[in-house]
Amino acid sequence: MKAAVYLGIKKIQIKEVERPKCGPGEILIRVHFCAICGTDVRTYLHGHKKVKPPHIIGHEIAGEIAEMGKETKGHQLGDRVTVVTSVGCGKCRWCQKGYYNLCPDGEAIGYFYQGGFAEYLLMPQEAVAQNAVLKIPENVSLVEASIVEPLSCCINGQNYLKIEKGDSVAVFGAGPIGMMHLELARTSGAEKTFLIDISKEKLEFAQSHFSADYLINSQKENPTEKISSLTENKGVDVVIVAASAKIAQEQALKIVGKKGRISFFAGLPKDNSIINFDSNILHYQEISIFGSFASYREEYEEALNLIVSKKIEAKKFITHILPLEKIEEGINLIRKGKTLKVILKIRI
């Protein structure tokens, strides 16, 4: 089969590799589309501790079941499916609750297991047993389903925030994840939205596809002062930091209002993850700060339902569809901020 094989930092090669063999309890998926994630870009540029080259990365997948091993139940050949990325040990307290994304010994599709930048993807027995293969509703196209994974992660982040009608929401980061957060906040009733980024080009590009009420270029103006002036010094109800920047996390504490909620959605580099933190802000203003990591099956289902209901218009996020052979072109488009979601079309 054809695959984009990650060979090391800034090295991806299209190669013919052996098609996976489907064993007992496993499912072989013929991949139609696989979106490029920001983590895929970082792996390409800097490597990843859980990715050992040569390896096939990619985890935002949509395809159809091509083969099923013996003793595989609940699925049929030809089913259109997407997959849950996290695969837990199945035994720990978190797995027992269904939170495979929090399993301390967990692995993931596209990291430990081979990923979706290939014509076929093998879902291991452990993943199938954890119901990690989800059927795509008939009125959702396969290309739309390729954004279910990142949308589910945003849902996981917002489930903590309890956004409700009339809330004001500020989002740091004008990439596809930031825009998903913006749209999800609107579906929950957010009344006033602020989009913050250091790039004028990214802000304008994002605004051409989705509309925030206020754009703030933090390279040219202070977000704290700007939001203070726009909210009569009250701050916003919710802040979502969808940018891997310490300063954004620190500014989130300064722009949130009383009883506000903050999501540190994006992680920071492991060797530079300590921020200046005034805990009195939390104490005296009764602020809540949440983290979130990946997602689990129920949130994938919620993402699919939002797309089915058209509350989230999946196609608006998809700005480029490229053949697998142009994976490096897609990575560079994302690096330059001149796209939202880049989808690789695997099966012609």
Phi and psi in degrees as GROMACS dihedral restraints (atoms count N, CA, C in turn):
[ dihedral_restraints ]
;  ai    aj    ak    al  type     phi  dphi    fc
    3     4     5     6     1   -89.1    20    10
    4     5     6     7     1   138.0    20    10
    6     7     8     9     1  -149.9    20    10
    7     8     9    10     1   152.2    20    10
    9    10    11    12     1   -94.0    20    10
   10    11    12    13     1   108.6    20    10
   12    13    14    15     1   -99.6    20    10
   13    14    15    16     1   122.7    20    10
   15    16    17    18     1   -78.0    20    10
   16    17    18    19     1   119.8    20    10
   18    19    20    21     1  -106.1    20    10
   19    20    21    22     1    -5.6    20    10
   21    22    23    24     1   145.1    20    10
   22    23    24    25     1  -178.9    20    10
   24    25    26    27     1   -55.9    20    10
   25    26    27    28     1   123.6    20    10
   27    28    29    30     1    60.5    20    10
   28    29    30    31     1    29.2    20    10
   30    31    32    33     1  -133.5    20    10
   31    32    33    34     1   110.3    20    10
   33    34    35    36     1  -131.6    20    10
   34    35    36    37     1   133.6    20    10
   36    37    38    39     1  -130.1    20    10
   37    38    39    40     1   135.4    20    10
   39    40    41    42     1   -78.8    20    10
   40    41    42    43     1   122.0    20    10
   42    43    44    45     1  -137.7    20    10
   43    44    45    46     1   159.6    20    10
   45    46    47    48     1   -90.0    20    10
   46    47    48    49     1   121.9    20    10
   48    49    50    51     1  -126.2    20    10
   49    50    51    52     1   166.2    20    10
   51    52    53    54     1   -69.4    20    10
   52    53    54    55     1   133.5    20    10
   54    55    56    57     1   -68.5    20    10
   55    56    57    58     1   135.0    20    10
   57    58    59    60     1   -61.6    20    10
   58    59    60    61     1   147.2    20    10
   60    61    62    63     1   -95.4    20    10
   61    62    63    64     1   136.2    20    10
   63    64    65    66     1   -92.4    20    10
   64    65    66    67     1   112.0    20    10
   66    67    68    69     1   -95.6    20    10
   67    68    69    70     1  -177.5    20    10
   69    70    71    72     1   -55.6    20    10
   70    71    72    73     1   131.5    20    10
   72    73    74    75     1    76.0    20    10
   73    74    75    76     1     3.8    20    10
   75    76    77    78     1  -103.1    20    10
   76    77    78    79     1   163.4    20    10
   78    79    80    81     1  -132.0    20    10
   79    80    81    82     1   131.0    20    10
   81    82    83    84     1  -102.0    20    10
   82    83    84    85     1   124.2    20    10
   84    85    86    87     1  -108.4    20    10
   85    86    87    88     1   130.2    20    10
   87    88    89    90     1   -83.5    20    10
   88    89    90    91     1   112.0    20    10
   90    91    92    93     1   -79.1    20    10
   91    92    93    94     1   128.4    20    10
   93    94    95    96     1   -98.5    20    10
   94    95    96    97     1   -44.1    20    10
   96    97    98    99     1  -138.6    20    10
   97    98    99   100     1   144.9    20    10
   99   100   101   102     1  -143.9    20    10
  100   101   102   103     1   120.4    20    10
  102   103   104   105     1   -81.0    20    10
  103   104   105   106     1   152.6    20    10
  105   106   107   108     1   -88.8    20    10
  106   107   108   109     1   123.6    20    10
  108   109   110   111     1   -93.5    20    10
  109   110   111   112     1   157.7    20    10
  111   112   113   114     1   -58.8    20    10
  112   113   114   115     1   -32.6    20    10
  114   115   116   117     1   -67.1    20    10
  115   116   117   118     1   -35.5    20    10
  117   118   119   120     1   -61.1    20    10
  118   119   120   121     1   -40.5    20    10
  120   121   122   123     1   -64.5    20    10
  121   122   123   124     1   -44.7    20    10
  123   124   125   126     1   -65.1    20    10
  124   125   126   127     1   -37.0    20    10
  126   127   128   129     1   -63.4    20    10
  127   128   129   130     1   -43.5    20    10
  129   130   131   132     1   -60.3    20    10
  130   131   132   133     1   -41.3    20    10
  132   133   134   135     1   -82.8    20    10
  133   134   135   136     1   -35.9    20    10
  135   136   137   138     1  -129.1    20    10
  136   137   138   139     1    -6.0    20    10
  138   139   140   141     1    84.3    20    10
  139   140   141   142     1   174.8    20    10
  141   142   143   144     1  -150.3    20    10
  142   143   144   145     1   136.4    20    10
  144   145   146   147     1   -62.1    20    10
  145   146   147   148     1   -24.0    20    10
  147   148   149   150     1  -101.3    20    10
  148   149   150   151     1     5.9    20    10
  150   151   152   153     1  -115.3    20    10
  151   152   153   154     1   115.3    20    10
  153   154   155   156     1  -110.7    20    10
  154   155   156   157     1   109.1    20    10
  156   157   158   159     1   -67.5    20    10
  157   158   159   160     1   153.2    20    10
  159   160   161   162     1   -74.5    20    10
  160   161   162   163     1   139.4    20    10
  162   163   164   165     1  -154.2    20    10
  163   164   165   166     1   149.7    20    10
  165   166   167   168     1   -98.8    20    10
  166   167   168   169     1   116.2    20    10
  168   169   170   171     1   -95.1    20    10
  169   170   171   172     1  -170.2    20    10
  171   172   173   174     1   100.8    20    10
  172   173   174   175     1   125.7    20    10
  174   175   176   177     1  -141.3    20    10
  175   176   177   178     1     3.3    20    10
  177   178   179   180     1  -100.6    20    10
  178   179   180   181     1    85.2    20    10
  180   181   182   183     1  -116.4    20    10
  181   182   183   184     1   142.7    20    10
  183   184   185   186     1  -141.7    20    10
  184   185   186   187     1   133.6    20    10
  186   187   188   189     1  -167.0    20    10
  187   188   189   190     1  -153.1    20    10
  189   190   191   192     1  -139.2    20    10
  190   191   192   193     1   152.6    20    10
  192   193   194   195     1   -72.6    20    10
  193   194   195   196     1   121.7    20    10
  195   196   197   198     1   -99.5    20    10
  196   197   198   199     1   -34.2    20    10
  198   199   200   201     1  -148.7    20    10
  199   200   201   202     1   153.0    20    10
  201   202   203   204     1  -134.0    20    10
  202   203   204   205     1   135.1    20    10
  204   205   206   207     1   -75.3    20    10
  205   206   207   208     1   167.9    20    10
  207   208   209   210     1   -58.4    20    10
  208   209   210   211     1   147.3    20    10
  210   211   212   213     1    71.6    20    10
  211   212   213   214     1    12.7    20    10
  213   214   215   216     1   -88.5    20    10
  214   215   216   217     1   123.4    20    10
  216   217   218   219     1  -122.9    20    10
  217   218   219   220     1   160.4    20    10
  219   220   221   222     1    86.5    20    10
  220   221   222   223     1     2.7    20    10
  222   223   224   225     1  -136.9    20    10
  223   224   225   226     1   164.1    20    10
  225   226   227   228     1  -134.4    20    10
  226   227   228   229     1   151.6    20    10
  228   229   230   231     1   -58.6    20    10
  229   230   231   232     1   137.1    20    10
  231   232   233   234     1    90.3    20    10
  232   233   234   235     1    -9.8    20    10
  234   235   236   237     1   -57.0    20    10
  235   236   237   238     1   134.8    20    10
  237   238   239   240     1   -83.7    20    10
  238   239   240   241     1   126.2    20    10
  240   241   242   243     1  -140.7    20    10
  241   242   243   244     1   157.9    20    10
  243   244   245   246     1  -124.4    20    10
  244   245   246   247     1   173.0    20    10
  246   247   248   249     1  -133.2    20    10
  247   248   249   250     1   145.6    20    10
  249   250   251   252     1   -78.1    20    10
  250   251   252   253     1   129.9    20    10
  252   253   254   255     1   -70.8    20    10
  253   254   255   256     1   -43.3    20    10
  255   256   257   258     1   -75.6    20    10
  256   257   258   259     1   134.9    20    10
  258   259   260   261     1  -126.6    20    10
  259   260   261   262     1   114.8    20    10
  261   262   263   264     1   -92.5    20    10
  262   263   264   265     1   175.2    20    10
  264   265   266   267     1   -71.4    20    10
  265   266   267   268     1   -23.8    20    10
  267   268   269   270     1    85.7    20    10
  268   269   270   271     1    -4.2    20    10
  270   271   272   273     1  -118.8    20    10
  271   272   273   274     1   -29.3    20    10
  273   274   275   276     1   -71.6    20    10
  274   275   276   277     1   172.2    20    10
  276   277   278   279     1   -62.9    20    10
  277   278   279   280     1   -32.6    20    10
  279   280   281   282     1   -73.7    20    10
  280   281   282   283     1   -41.8    20    10
  282   283   284   285     1   -63.7    20    10
  283   284   285   286     1   -38.9    20    10
  285   286   287   288     1   -61.6    20    10
  286   287   288   289     1   -25.7    20    10
  288   289   290   291     1   -91.5    20    10
  289   290   291   292     1    -3.0    20    10
  291   292   293   294     1    90.3    20    10
  292   293   294   295     1     4.3    20    10
  294   295   296   297     1   -93.1    20    10
  295   296   297   298     1    66.7    20    10
  297   298   299   300     1   -63.5    20    10
  298   299   300   301     1   -24.8    20    10
  300   301   302   303     1   -65.9    20    10
  301   302   303   304     1   -19.9    20    10
  303   304   305   306     1  -103.3    20    10
  304   305   306   307     1     5.1    20    10
  306   307   308   309     1   -62.2    20    10
  307   308   309   310     1   126.1    20    10
  309   310   311   312     1   -66.2    20    10
  310   311   312   313     1   -20.4    20    10
  312   313   314   315     1  -111.8    20    10
  313   314   315   316     1    19.4    20    10
  315   316   317   318     1   -71.0    20    10
  316   317   318   319     1   153.7    20    10
  318   319   320   321     1  -121.1    20    10
  319   320   321   322     1  -179.5    20    10
  321   322   323   324     1  -150.9    20    10
  322   323   324   325     1   149.2    20    10
  324   325   326   327     1   -66.1    20    10
  325   326   327   328     1   131.2    20    10
  327   328   329   330     1    89.8    20    10
  328   329   330   331     1    -6.8    20    10
  330   331   332   333     1  -118.6    20    10
  331   332   333   334     1   -76.9    20    10
  333   334   335   336     1   -75.4    20    10
  334   335   336   337     1   -49.3    20    10
  336   337   338   339     1   -86.3    20    10
  337   338   339   340     1   154.0    20    10
  339   340   341   342     1   -60.6    20    10
  340   341   342   343     1   146.8    20    10
  342   343   344   345     1  -106.0    20    10
  343   344   345   346     1  -160.3    20    10
  345   346   347   348     1   -97.8    20    10
  346   347   348   349     1     2.0    20    10
  348   349   350   351     1   -82.3    20    10
  349   350   351   352     1    58.2    20    10
  351   352   353   354     1  -160.5    20    10
  352   353   354   355     1   163.9    20    10
  354   355   356   357     1   -69.3    20    10
  355   356   357   358     1   -26.5    20    10
  357   358   359   360     1  -135.5    20    10
  358   359   360   361     1   145.8    20    10
  360   361   362   363     1  -128.3    20    10
  361   362   363   364     1   129.2    20    10
  363   364   365   366     1   -96.5    20    10
  364   365   366   367     1   120.2    20    10
  366   367   368   369     1   -89.2    20    10
  367   368   369   370     1   118.3    20    10
  369   370   371   372     1   -67.6    20    10
  370   371   372   373     1   162.3    20    10
  372   373   374   375     1   -55.6    20    10
  373   374   375   376     1   -39.9    20    10
  375   376   377   378     1   -60.6    20    10
  376   377   378   379     1   -42.4    20    10
  378   379   380   381     1   -69.0    20    10
  379   380   381   382     1   -42.5    20    10
  381   382   383   384     1   -62.1    20    10
  382   383   384   385     1   -40.9    20    10
  384   385   386   387     1   -64.4    20    10
  385   386   387   388     1   -25.9    20    10
  387   388   389   390     1   -92.5    20    10
  388   389   390   391     1    15.6    20    10
  390   391   392   393     1    58.7    20    10
  391   392   393   394     1    40.4    20    10
  393   394   395   396     1   -85.7    20    10
  394   395   396   397     1     1.6    20    10
  396   397   398   399     1  -109.2    20    10
  397   398   399   400     1   116.9    20    10
  399   400   401   402     1  -112.7    20    10
  400   401   402   403     1   133.8    20    10
  402   403   404   405     1   -75.4    20    10
  403   404   405   406     1   137.5    20    10
  405   406   407   408     1   -90.7    20    10
  406   407   408   409     1   127.8    20    10
  408   409   410   411     1   -57.0    20    10
  409   410   411   412     1   150.8    20    10
  411   412   413   414     1   -60.8    20    10
  412   413   414   415     1   -31.3    20    10
  414   415   416   417     1   -90.9    20    10
  415   416   417   418     1    17.1    20    10
  417   418   419   420     1  -116.8    20    10
  418   419   420   421     1   123.8    20    10
  420   421   422   423     1   -73.6    20    10
  421   422   423   424     1   160.8    20    10
  423   424   425   426     1   -64.3    20    10
  424   425   426   427     1   -37.3    20    10
  426   427   428   429     1   -66.7    20    10
  427   428   429   430     1   -37.2    20    10
  429   430   431   432     1   -64.4    20    10
  430   431   432   433     1   -39.0    20    10
  432   433   434   435     1   -66.8    20    10
  433   434   435   436     1   -16.9    20    10
  435   436   437   438     1   -71.2    20    10
  436   437   438   439     1   -10.3    20    10
  438   439   440   441     1  -102.6    20    10
  439   440   441   442     1     6.3    20    10
  441   442   443   444     1   -62.0    20    10
  442   443   444   445     1   -42.0    20    10
  444   445   446   447     1   -59.5    20    10
  445   446   447   448     1   -54.1    20    10
  447   448   449   450     1   -64.1    20    10
  448   449   450   451     1   -34.2    20    10
  450   451   452   453     1   -64.7    20    10
  451   452   453   454     1   -38.6    20    10
  453   454   455   456     1   -64.3    20    10
  454   455   456   457     1   -35.2    20    10
  456   457   458   459     1   -65.5    20    10
  457   458   459   460     1   -39.5    20    10
  459   460   461   462     1   -66.2    20    10
  460   461   462   463     1   -38.3    20    10
  462   463   464   465     1   -61.3    20    10
  463   464   465   466     1   -42.9    20    10
  465   466   467   468     1   -57.3    20    10
  466   467   468   469     1   -44.4    20    10
  468   469   470   471     1   -64.2    20    10
  469   470   471   472     1   -40.7    20    10
  471   472   473   474     1   -81.2    20    10
  472   473   474   475     1   -19.4    20    10
  474   475   476   477     1   -60.4    20    10
  475   476   477   478     1   -26.9    20    10
  477   478   479   480     1   -76.9    20    10
  478   479   480   481     1   -24.3    20    10
  480   481   482   483     1   -86.9    20    10
  481   482   483   484     1   -21.4    20    10
  483   484   485   486     1    53.4    20    10
  484   485   486   487     1    50.4    20    10
  486   487   488   489     1   -66.6    20    10
  487   488   489   490     1   135.3    20    10
  489   490   491   492     1  -135.0    20    10
  490   491   492   493     1   172.3    20    10
  492   493   494   495     1   -55.6    20    10
  493   494   495   496     1   130.5    20    10
  495   496   497   498     1    95.0    20    10
  496   497   498   499     1    -9.6    20    10
  498   499   500   501     1   -68.3    20    10
  499   500   501   502     1   151.4    20    10
  501   502   503   504     1  -103.5    20    10
  502   503   504   505     1   137.0    20    10
  504   505   506   507     1  -132.9    20    10
  505   506   507   508     1   129.5    20    10
  507   508   509   510     1  -111.9    20    10
  508   509   510   511     1   135.6    20    10
  510   511   512   513     1  -122.0    20    10
  511   512   513   514     1   124.1    20    10
  513   514   515   516     1   -89.8    20    10
  514   515   516   517     1   122.4    20    10
  516   517   518   519     1   112.4    20    10
  517   518   519   520     1   114.2    20    10
  519   520   521   522     1  -101.8    20    10
  520   521   522   523     1    26.6    20    10
  522   523   524   525     1   -87.4    20    10
  523   524   525   526     1  -171.6    20    10
  525   526   527   528     1   -60.9    20    10
  526   527   528   529     1   -36.4    20    10
  528   529   530   531     1   -67.1    20    10
  529   530   531   532     1   -43.2    20    10
  531   532   533   534     1   -59.1    20    10
  532   533   534   535     1   -39.9    20    10
  534   535   536   537     1   -71.9    20    10
  535   536   537   538     1   -34.0    20    10
  537   538   539   540     1   -62.8    20    10
  538   539   540   541     1   -41.9    20    10
  540   541   542   543     1   -62.2    20    10
  541   542   543   544     1   -41.1    20    10
  543   544   545   546     1   -60.9    20    10
  544   545   546   547     1   -46.1    20    10
  546   547   548   549     1   -68.9    20    10
  547   548   549   550     1   -40.1    20    10
  549   550   551   552     1   -62.1    20    10
  550   551   552   553     1   -40.5    20    10
  552   553   554   555     1   -61.2    20    10
  553   554   555   556     1   -38.5    20    10
  555   556   557   558     1   -66.3    20    10
  556   557   558   559     1   -39.1    20    10
  558   559   560   561     1   -64.5    20    10
  559   560   561   562     1   -24.1    20    10
  561   562   563   564     1   -87.7    20    10
  562   563   564   565     1    -4.6    20    10
  564   565   566   567     1   109.1    20    10
  565   566   567   568     1     8.0    20    10
  567   568   569   570     1   -54.7    20    10
  568   569   570   571     1   133.9    20    10
  570   571   572   573     1   -97.5    20    10
  571   572   573   574     1   -38.3    20    10
  573   574   575   576     1  -130.2    20    10
  574   575   576   577     1   129.6    20    10
  576   577   578   579     1  -126.1    20    10
  577   578   579   580     1   145.7    20    10
  579   580   581   582     1  -127.5    20    10
  580   581   582   583     1   132.2    20    10
  582   583   584   585     1  -117.0    20    10
  583   584   585   586     1   124.9    20    10
  585   586   587   588     1  -121.9    20    10
  586   587   588   589     1   131.4    20    10
  588   589   590   591     1  -157.7    20    10
  589   590   591   592     1   161.5    20    10
  591   592   593   594     1   -87.7    20    10
  592   593   594   595     1    -8.1    20    10
  594   595   596   597     1  -110.6    20    10
  595   596   597   598     1   119.5    20    10
  597   598   599   600     1   -61.0    20    10
  598   599   600   601     1   -41.1    20    10
  600   601   602   603     1   -64.1    20    10
  601   602   603   604     1   -43.3    20    10
  603   604   605   606     1   -66.3    20    10
  604   605   606   607     1   -40.0    20    10
  606   607   608   609     1   -61.7    20    10
  607   608   609   610     1   -45.8    20    10
  609   610   611   612     1   -67.1    20    10
  610   611   612   613     1   -39.7    20    10
  612   613   614   615     1   -64.6    20    10
  613   614   615   616     1   -45.7    20    10
  615   616   617   618     1   -63.7    20    10
  616   617   618   619     1   -40.5    20    10
  618   619   620   621     1   -67.3    20    10
  619   620   621   622     1   -25.6    20    10
  621   622   623   624     1   -71.2    20    10
  622   623   624   625     1   -17.0    20    10
  624   625   626   627     1  -107.9    20    10
  625   626   627   628     1   -33.6    20    10
  627   628   629   630     1  -139.6    20    10
  628   629   630   631     1   152.4    20    10
  630   631   632   633     1  -114.1    20    10
  631   632   633   634     1   122.7    20    10
  633   634   635   636     1   -96.4    20    10
  634   635   636   637     1   156.4    20    10
  636   637   638   639     1   -70.9    20    10
  637   638   639   640     1   -33.4    20    10
  639   640   641   642     1  -137.9    20    10
  640   641   642   643     1   133.4    20    10
  642   643   644   645     1  -104.1    20    10
  643   644   645   646     1   133.1    20    10
  645   646   647   648     1  -126.8    20    10
  646   647   648   649     1   114.8    20    10
  648   649   650   651     1   -87.7    20    10
  649   650   651   652     1   101.7    20    10
  651   652   653   654     1   -73.1    20    10
  652   653   654   655     1    -5.6    20    10
  654   655   656   657     1   -76.9    20    10
  655   656   657   658     1   -25.1    20    10
  657   658   659   660     1  -113.3    20    10
  658   659   660   661     1   -22.2    20    10
  660   661   662   663     1  -141.0    20    10
  661   662   663   664     1   153.0    20    10
  663   664   665   666     1   -79.1    20    10
  664   665   666   667     1   116.6    20    10
  666   667   668   669     1   -58.5    20    10
  667   668   669   670     1   -36.2    20    10
  669   670   671   672     1   -61.6    20    10
  670   671   672   673     1   -49.1    20    10
  672   673   674   675     1   -67.2    20    10
  673   674   675   676     1   -40.5    20    10
  675   676   677   678     1   -64.7    20    10
  676   677   678   679     1   -47.6    20    10
  678   679   680   681     1   -69.9    20    10
  679   680   681   682     1   -33.9    20    10
  681   682   683   684     1   -59.5    20    10
  682   683   684   685     1   -42.8    20    10
  684   685   686   687     1   -70.4    20    10
  685   686   687   688     1   -30.0    20    10
  687   688   689   690     1   -85.4    20    10
  688   689   690   691     1   -12.5    20    10
  690   691   692   693     1  -120.3    20    10
  691   692   693   694     1    17.2    20    10
  693   694   695   696     1    56.1    20    10
  694   695   696   697     1    41.7    20    10
  696   697   698   699     1    65.7    20    10
  697   698   699   700     1    15.2    20    10
  699   700   701   702     1   -90.9    20    10
  700   701   702   703     1   -21.1    20    10
  702   703   704   705     1    77.8    20    10
  703   704   705   706     1  -177.9    20    10
  705   706   707   708     1  -106.2    20    10
  706   707   708   709     1   161.2    20    10
  708   709   710   711     1   -75.3    20    10
  709   710   711   712     1   -35.5    20    10
  711   712   713   714     1  -137.5    20    10
  712   713   714   715     1   138.1    20    10
  714   715   716   717     1  -126.5    20    10
  715   716   717   718     1   130.5    20    10
  717   718   719   720     1  -118.8    20    10
  718   719   720   721     1   119.3    20    10
  720   721   722   723     1   -97.9    20    10
  721   722   723   724     1    98.1    20    10
  723   724   725   726     1  -106.2    20    10
  724   725   726   727     1    35.4    20    10
  726   727   728   729     1  -136.6    20    10
  727   728   729   730     1   135.7    20    10
  729   730   731   732     1   -81.8    20    10
  730   731   732   733     1    70.9    20    10
  732   733   734   735     1  -141.0    20    10
  733   734   735   736     1   126.0    20    10
  735   736   737   738     1   -59.3    20    10
  736   737   738   739     1   -41.4    20    10
  738   739   740   741     1   -62.8    20    10
  739   740   741   742     1   -33.0    20    10
  741   742   743   744     1   -67.2    20    10
  742   743   744   745     1   -40.7    20    10
  744   745   746   747     1   -64.8    20    10
  745   746   747   748     1   -40.4    20    10
  747   748   749   750     1   -67.1    20    10
  748   749   750   751     1   -39.4    20    10
  750   751   752   753     1   -70.4    20    10
  751   752   753   754     1   -28.9    20    10
  753   754   755   756     1   -57.3    20    10
  754   755   756   757     1   -38.1    20    10
  756   757   758   759     1   -68.0    20    10
  757   758   759   760     1   -21.8    20    10
  759   760   761   762     1   -92.6    20    10
  760   761   762   763     1   -19.7    20    10
  762   763   764   765     1  -104.0    20    10
  763   764   765   766     1    -8.1    20    10
  765   766   767   768     1   -79.8    20    10
  766   767   768   769     1   144.5    20    10
  768   769   770   771     1   -92.3    20    10
  769   770   771   772     1  -177.6    20    10
  771   772   773   774     1   -61.3    20    10
  772   773   774   775     1   139.9    20    10
  774   775   776   777     1    59.3    20    10
  775   776   777   778     1    23.0    20    10
  777   778   779   780     1   -76.9    20    10
  778   779   780   781     1   165.5    20    10
  780   781   782   783     1  -125.6    20    10
  781   782   783   784     1   138.4    20    10
  783   784   785   786     1  -124.6    20    10
  784   785   786   787     1   136.9    20    10
  786   787   788   789     1  -113.5    20    10
  787   788   789   790     1   118.7    20    10
  789   790   791   792     1   -87.4    20    10
  790   791   792   793     1    78.5    20    10
  792   793   794   795     1   -73.7    20    10
  793   794   795   796     1   -42.6    20    10
  795   796   797   798     1   -89.3    20    10
  796   797   798   799     1   138.3    20    10
  798   799   800   801     1   -80.1    20    10
  799   800   801   802     1   167.8    20    10
  801   802   803   804     1  -111.6    20    10
  802   803   804   805     1   159.6    20    10
  804   805   806   807     1   -55.6    20    10
  805   806   807   808     1   137.7    20    10
  807   808   809   810     1   -61.6    20    10
  808   809   810   811     1   -26.2    20    10
  810   811   812   813     1   -94.9    20    10
  811   812   813   814     1     8.3    20    10
  813   814   815   816     1  -152.3    20    10
  814   815   816   817     1    59.0    20    10
  816   817   818   819     1  -117.6    20    10
  817   818   819   820     1    10.6    20    10
  819   820   821   822     1   -97.3    20    10
  820   821   822   823     1   125.6    20    10
  822   823   824   825     1  -114.8    20    10
  823   824   825   826     1   162.3    20    10
  825   826   827   828     1   -76.4    20    10
  826   827   828   829     1   127.2    20    10
  828   829   830   831     1  -138.2    20    10
  829   830   831   832     1   112.8    20    10
  831   832   833   834     1   -93.0    20    10
  832   833   834   835     1    99.0    20    10
  834   835   836   837     1   -69.0    20    10
  835   836   837   838     1   -16.0    20    10
  837   838   839   840     1   -65.8    20    10
  838   839   840   841     1   -26.8    20    10
  840   841   842   843     1   -61.2    20    10
  841   842   843   844     1   -44.9    20    10
  843   844   845   846     1   -63.2    20    10
  844   845   846   847     1   -44.6    20    10
  846   847   848   849     1   -65.6    20    10
  847   848   849   850     1   -53.5    20    10
  849   850   851   852     1   -80.6    20    10
  850   851   852   853     1   -22.8    20    10
  852   853   854   855     1  -107.3    20    10
  853   854   855   856     1     2.8    20    10
  855   856   857   858     1    54.9    20    10
  856   857   858   859     1    54.6    20    10
  858   859   860   861     1   -91.4    20    10
  859   860   861   862     1   145.6    20    10
  861   862   863   864     1  -116.4    20    10
  862   863   864   865     1   135.2    20    10
  864   865   866   867     1  -120.5    20    10
  865   866   867   868     1   132.2    20    10
  867   868   869   870     1  -125.1    20    10
  868   869   870   871     1   149.8    20    10
  870   871   872   873     1  -111.9    20    10
  871   872   873   874     1   163.8    20    10
  873   874   875   876     1  -153.0    20    10
  874   875   876   877     1   147.9    20    10
  876   877   878   879     1  -139.6    20    10
  877   878   879   880     1   122.0    20    10
  879   880   881   882     1    56.0    20    10
  880   881   882   883     1  -143.9    20    10
  882   883   884   885     1  -168.0    20    10
  883   884   885   886     1   177.9    20    10
  885   886   887   888     1  -135.2    20    10
  886   887   888   889     1   175.7    20    10
  888   889   890   891     1   -52.5    20    10
  889   890   891   892     1   -45.8    20    10
  891   892   893   894     1   -58.6    20    10
  892   893   894   895     1   -32.5    20    10
  894   895   896   897     1   -77.6    20    10
  895   896   897   898     1   -28.4    20    10
  897   898   899   900     1   -63.1    20    10
  898   899   900   901     1   -43.5    20    10
  900   901   902   903     1   -62.5    20    10
  901   902   903   904     1   -40.3    20    10
  903   904   905   906     1   -64.7    20    10
  904   905   906   907     1   -39.7    20    10
  906   907   908   909     1   -62.1    20    10
  907   908   909   910     1   -44.9    20    10
  909   910   911   912     1   -60.9    20    10
  910   911   912   913     1   -41.3    20    10
  912   913   914   915     1   -64.6    20    10
  913   914   915   916     1   -37.5    20    10
  915   916   917   918     1   -65.4    20    10
  916   917   918   919     1   -36.6    20    10
  918   919   920   921     1   -71.4    20    10
  919   920   921   922     1   -41.5    20    10
  921   922   923   924     1   -59.1    20    10
  922   923   924   925     1   -43.9    20    10
  924   925   926   927     1   -77.9    20    10
  925   926   927   928     1    -6.2    20    10
  927   928   929   930     1    68.6    20    10
  928   929   930   931     1    11.7    20    10
  930   931   932   933     1   -67.2    20    10
  931   932   933   934     1   -29.0    20    10
  933   934   935   936     1  -118.8    20    10
  934   935   936   937     1   121.4    20    10
  936   937   938   939     1   -91.0    20    10
  937   938   939   940     1    96.2    20    10
  939   940   941   942     1   -57.0    20    10
  940   941   942   943     1   -40.0    20    10
  942   943   944   945     1   -65.7    20    10
  943   944   945   946     1   -21.6    20    10
  945   946   947   948     1   -67.6    20    10
  946   947   948   949     1   -23.3    20    10
  948   949   950   951     1   -83.4    20    10
  949   950   951   952     1   -18.5    20    10
  951   952   953   954     1   -93.1    20    10
  952   953   954   955     1   106.6    20    10
  954   955   956   957     1  -101.6    20    10
  955   956   957   958     1   -19.6    20    10
  957   958   959   960     1  -143.2    20    10
  958   959   960   961     1   135.8    20    10
  960   961   962   963     1  -122.7    20    10
  961   962   963   964     1   117.4    20    10
  963   964   965   966     1  -123.6    20    10
  964   965   966   967     1   153.8    20    10
  966   967   968   969     1   -69.9    20    10
  967   968   969   970     1   158.4    20    10
  969   970   971   972     1   -53.3    20    10
  970   971   972   973     1   -36.8    20    10
  972   973   974   975     1   -61.2    20    10
  973   974   975   976     1   -19.4    20    10
  975   976   977   978     1  -102.6    20    10
  976   977   978   979     1    29.2    20    10
  978   979   980   981     1   -59.4    20    10
  979   980   981   982     1   -40.0    20    10
  981   982   983   984     1   -69.5    20    10
  982   983   984   985     1   -32.2    20    10
  984   985   986   987     1   -62.9    20    10
  985   986   987   988     1   -41.8    20    10
  987   988   989   990     1   -63.9    20    10
  988   989   990   991     1   -40.9    20    10
  990   991   992   993     1   -61.0    20    10
  991   992   993   994     1   -42.9    20    10
  993   994   995   996     1   -68.8    20    10
  994   995   996   997     1   -33.4    20    10
  996   997   998   999     1   -61.5    20    10
  997   998   999  1000     1   -42.6    20    10
  999  1000  1001  1002     1   -66.0    20    10
 1000  1001  1002  1003     1   -42.3    20    10
 1002  1003  1004  1005     1   -58.8    20    10
 1003  1004  1005  1006     1   -36.3    20    10
 1005  1006  1007  1008     1   -83.2    20    10
 1006  1007  1008  1009     1    -5.8    20    10
 1008  1009  1010  1011     1    71.8    20    10
 1009  1010  1011  1012     1    22.4    20    10
 1011  1012  1013  1014     1  -104.9    20    10
 1012  1013  1014  1015     1    34.1    20    10
 1014  1015  1016  1017     1  -162.5    20    10
 1015  1016  1017  1018     1   165.9    20    10
 1017  1018  1019  1020     1  -104.2    20    10
 1018  1019  1020  1021     1   -97.7    20    10
 1020  1021  1022  1023     1   -94.4    20    10
 1021  1022  1023  1024     1   128.8    20    10
 1023  1024  1025  1026     1  -102.5    20    10
 1024  1025  1026  1027     1   122.3    20    10
 1026  1027  1028  1029     1  -108.9    20    10
 1027  1028  1029  1030     1   131.7    20    10
 1029  1030  1031  1032     1   -93.8    20    10
 1030  1031  1032  1033     1   127.5    20    10
 1032  1033  1034  1035     1   -90.6    20    10
 1033  1034  1035  1036     1   112.3    20    10
 1035  1036  1037  1038     1   -88.2    20    10
 1036  1037  1038  1039     1   -44.5    20    10
 1038  1039  1040  1041     1  -103.6    20    10
 1039  1040  1041  1042     1   120.6    20    10
